[in-house]
Amino acid sequence: MVLTPGKSLPSGVVYLFRAMLVRPLKRRTNILILMHLLELMIQEPRGPTRLAQAANLNYQRCEGFLSLLLARGLVERGIREGRDAFSATQKGREVFMSWAKIYEELDLS
């Protein structure tokens, strides 16, 4: 696509870095964020800050998702190296594996 001076961008296109045209970023659904957090905690127990960074969330939003997962019994809070750490429970692992199977079966990747 070539832009000429004075012409506007087509609908749904964002101009970044003055040289690149890209489509707007798609937002992740809450279920994808929850499953990503579960996957991270299955890999290894992490603190809330490390989880937020790894999942590319701000800290407050991550805390909200962690509260939801804790309330449902999918994760547990423990102490690791003197700090809070969250890890997936057996129920959390089972939910994640069920979700992953559905995701794969429907070819949503």
Residue pairs with C-beta under 8 A, 6 or more apart in sequence:
1 10
1 21
3 9
3 21
9 15
9 21
12 23
12 24
13 21
13 22
13 23
13 24
14 21
14 22
14 23
14 24
15 21
16 22
28 36
30 65
31 99
33 55
33 57
33 65
34 65
34 68
34 69
35 96
35 99
35 100
36 55
37 51
37 55
37 62
37 65
37 66
37 69
38 69
38 74
38 75
38 88
38 92
38 95
38 96
39 96
40 46
40 51
40 54
40 55
41 51
41 75
41 86
41 87
41 88
41 92
42 88
42 92
42 93
42 96
44 87
45 78
45 80
45 85
45 86
45 87
46 54
46 85
46 86
47 80
47 83
47 84
47 85
47 86
48 59
48 62
48 63
48 66
48 84
48 86
49 59
51 57
51 62
51 66
51 86
52 58
52 59
52 61
52 62
55 62
57 65
66 75
66 86
69 75
69 86
69 92
70 76
70 77
70 86
73 89
73 91
73 92
74 88
74 89
74 91
74 92
74 95
75 86
75 87
75 88
75 89
75 92
76 86
76 87
76 89
77 84
77 85
77 86
78 84
78 85
78 86
78 87
79 85
88 96
103 109
